[in-house]
């Protein structure tokens, strides 16, 4: 029995070292090198789902959407109650749809929508999913389900989860429909609430779109003071 255990121990250690090395390189943003170690690890541990997720994330960084979809599908099918896996799968499908011709992209819409809605149901505080739904319903033509009302619904949910996300989402919707004065009010509230780099960026971008460069430049300086 002990000989049997000792025989397999070096393989376990070798595989674990591959995962640890891959994770360290991933955290250093050395994605190509990290992938080599994760793939070596999976040859011995093909059901290590964290390693599969890392490879999917790396593929996403390089915009290899077919590979991303393949990896995230494995994860969402294996863990159907994991909101983040549904969100990641829907996001990868969405990015793939943007690269496809319109006819093929239309055939992907239902699956993208269902993935995001499933994630939202599974996790009542998943902000990224609700942002995705805000944007999805804004950009979809009305004839295939797009509507401001649906976008506003998820912006309202964001407001109840995270006020800053809610403010920026409301501002994003108004900006999309060129209601710039209303968008400005939401973004200004976001800046006042957090002084975050993201809030400043949204307001600066809006001012540039409105051809108000002086206001934009003032905010650039102000943002740098708060976000050194």
Secondary structure, DSSP 8 states (H G I E B T S, - for coil): -HHHHHHHHHHHHHHHHHHHHHHHHHHTT-HHHHHHHHHHHHHH-TT-HHHHHHHHHHHHHTT-HHHHHHHHHHHHHH-TT-HHHHHHHHHHHHHHHHHS-HHHHHTTHHHHHHHHHHHHHH-TT-HHHHHHHHHHHHHS-GGGT--HHHHHHHHHHHHHH-HHHHHHHHHHHHHHTT-HHHHHHHHHHHHHHH--HHHHHHHHHHHHHTT-HHHHHHHHHHHHHH--
